[in-house]
Amino acid sequence: ISLQIMLTFSAVFGVIVYRITTAAALSFSTNETTRSNVRVTVTATAVIINLVVILILDEIYGAVAKWLTEIEVPKTEKTFEERLILKAFLLKFVNSYAPIFYVAFFKGRFVGRPGHYVYVFDGYRMEECAPGGCLMELCIQLSIIMLGKQLIQNNLFEIGIPKLKKLFRKLKDERTEPKEMDTSQSKDPQQWDLDYILEPFTGLTPEYMEMIIQFGFVTLFVASFPLAPLFALLNNIIEVRLDAKKFVTELRRPDTVRAKDIGIWYNILNGIGKLSVIINAFVIAVTSDFIPRLMYQYAYSQNGTMHGFINHTLSYFNVSHLKAGTQPENSPFARDVLFCRFKDYREPPWSPNQYEYTKQYWAVLSARLAFVILFQNLVMFLSVLVDWMIPDIPKDISEQIKKEKSVLVDFFLKEEHEKLKLIESFIARDKQKHKSGTKGERIRAASFCQFNRSQKGSFASFSSQHTEV
């Protein structure tokens, strides 16, 4: 798994090198239009390459995860599915979100400063964000990857691949089976023959995985692309009908299996939900200019407005401090330039600690971290509060369950009451039989005493008295 994750990082690094080299090559173009649209061209082509790489590696990672799980030889089918799902999710999670994470949190962070830039392959500078920041580029990258993945992988592949497999199986069966020249071939094929031609059902894991990855796109970076939930809703409306057609006409009938819940998918959804809070907090605090603008307006502005914000975020650099061979060859200005400005919080060249980070930099950094902590705890508290206020079972359903339980208890009580009455009737009948038998014995004893009274008067009276007792 670590090897496959390193493969994903290598693909992302390859796209980064492509962006750097392509931007450098287009900047030397003689065409003015090409030079002015370098950033748009590089961003669009790099995102398309990322999308193609993600689609290819997704198929590879699915096969690799299944192969690794089969090597482990799990004892039960449930354990097999859980391990397979965990491996496939880890690989596809890194594959789908690695380019977006790079743009959101790493691009433009390690470029250095004028006179001390960071170079790749000793000739190409690390790419920087646009003057307005990387938030717009993050939005473009997220929208293209999300929409392209949904359109190509979730919709076209779901219908096209089963049809191609069905056609391949049909051609293979026609080649391997000898043709029988009898009258049965002229008849219509039976239903089981038609069902056998369909593609076997492989489980719901791919369907769940699509929704989990889509849920990650919607929640992890929703602060940079607020339309993601809308596009996900539209995709799911189409997905419902495509899946219905696929399950009815393209796949064999699946075997029904009783399940208590969705299993490990619930833990994955819960983890993505909590991770999305932290990532959105960092997107707002680090990727956007929300915190620097807020800090300037309330801490550094003279009149409480945003006037002078751009000048506040720019630092000075003495062009004579450029290393030999790195200075611009020609200047578009009419006169020589002594100082230039760049976006960063650094000391000016006339300061004793020149080009070191200023106090404003550390103040903004601490404000960003404080915002992340505050945002995370506030959202977590609100989620727990909403979870407590909204019960898992609606009130009307819980009342209906209570009514059913009370009806069931009344029914059991009635049954037990009837059983008790029946038992009491049996006891009463036994007592009545016992009394009638005792009365007959008394009558027979009295007649016997009358029969013997004439012979033994004293003994007969004693016997009658004894019978009365």
Residue pairs with C-beta under 8 A, 6 or more apart in sequence:
1 68
1 87
1 90
1 91
4 61
4 64
4 91
5 90
5 91
5 94
7 57
8 57
8 91
8 94
8 95
8 98
9 98
11 53
11 57
12 50
12 98
12 99
12 102
15 46
15 49
15 50
15 53
15 99
16 102
16 127
17 120
17 121
17 124
18 46
18 49
19 42
19 43
19 46
19 127
20 120
20 124
20 125
20 126
20 127
21 124
22 41
22 42
22 45
22 46
23 38
23 39
23 42
23 127
24 124
26 34
26 35
26 38
26 41
26 42
27 35
27 38
29 35
34 41
39 130
43 137
43 140
43 141
44 140
44 144
47 99
47 140
47 141
47 144
47 145
48 144
48 148
50 99
50 141
50 145
51 144
51 145
51 148
51 149
54 95
54 96
54 99
54 145
54 149
55 149
55 152
55 153
57 95
58 92
58 95
58 96
58 153
61 88
61 91
61 92
61 95
62 88
62 92
62 206
64 91
65 84
65 87
65 88
65 91
66 84
66 88
68 87
69 80
69 83
69 84
69 87
72 83
74 80
74 83
78 263
81 203
81 205
81 263
81 264
82 263
82 264
84 205
85 205
85 208
85 209
85 263
85 264
85 265
85 268
86 264
88 205
88 209
89 209
89 212
89 268
92 209
92 213
93 213
93 216
96 145
96 149
96 213
96 216
96 217
97 216
97 220
99 141
99 145
100 138
100 141
100 142
100 145
100 220
100 221
103 134
103 137
103 138
103 141
104 134
104 138
104 221
104 224
104 279
104 282
104 283
104 286
104 287
105 282
105 286
105 287
107 127
107 128
107 129
107 134
107 137
108 127
108 128
108 129
108 134
110 118
110 126
111 117
111 118
111 125
111 126
111 127
111 128
112 118
112 126
113 317
113 342
113 344
113 346
113 355
114 317
114 321
114 322
114 340
114 342
115 317
115 321
115 322
115 323
115 326
115 355
116 355
117 125
117 126
117 326
118 125
118 126
119 125
119 126
120 126
129 137
130 136
130 137
131 343
132 289
133 287
133 288
133 289
134 287
135 224
135 283
135 287
135 288
138 221
138 224
138 225
138 283
138 287
139 224
139 225
142 217
142 221
142 224
142 225
142 228
143 225
143 227
143 228
143 231
145 217
146 214
146 217
146 225
146 228
146 231
146 232
147 231
149 213
149 217
150 214
150 231
150 232
150 235
153 210
154 210
154 214
154 235
154 239
155 235
155 238
155 239
155 242
158 242
158 243
158 246
159 242
159 245
159 246
159 250
162 199
162 246
162 250
162 251
163 250
165 199
166 197
166 198
166 199
166 250
169 197
169 199
170 197
173 197
179 185
195 252
195 253
196 252
198 250
198 251
198 252
199 250
199 251
199 252
200 251
200 252
201 251
201 252
201 253
201 254
201 255
207 243
208 262
208 265
210 239
212 265
212 268
212 269
212 272
214 232
214 235
214 236
215 269
215 272
216 272
216 276
217 228
217 232
218 228
218 229
218 232
219 272
219 273
219 276
219 280
220 272
220 275
220 276
220 279
220 280
221 228
221 279
221 280
221 283
222 228
222 229
222 276
222 280
223 280
223 283
223 284
223 288
224 283
224 287
224 288
247 254
274 380
277 375
277 376
277 379
277 380
277 383
278 372
278 376
280 375
281 371
281 372
281 375
281 376
281 379
282 372
284 290
284 291
284 371
284 375
285 291
285 368
285 369
285 371
285 372
285 375
286 368
291 364
291 367
291 368
291 371
292 309
292 313
292 364
293 306
293 309
294 367
295 360
295 363
295 364
295 367
296 306
296 308
296 309
296 312
296 313
297 304
297 305
297 306
297 309
298 304
299 363
300 312
300 360
301 307
301 308
301 309
302 308
312 360
313 343
313 344
313 345
314 341
314 342
314 343
314 344
315 341
315 342
315 343
315 344
315 345
315 346
315 347
315 348
315 355
315 358
316 339
316 340
316 341
316 348
316 349
317 339
317 340
317 341
317 342
317 349
317 355
318 338
318 339
318 349
319 327
319 337
319 338
319 339
319 340
320 338
321 349
331 337
339 349
344 361
345 357
345 358
345 360
345 361
345 364
346 355
346 356
346 357
346 358
346 361
347 353
347 354
347 355
347 356
347 357
347 358
348 354
349 355
391 398
393 401
442 467
445 463
445 467
446 464
446 467
448 463
449 460
449 463
449 464
449 467
450 460
452 459
452 460
452 463
453 460
453 461
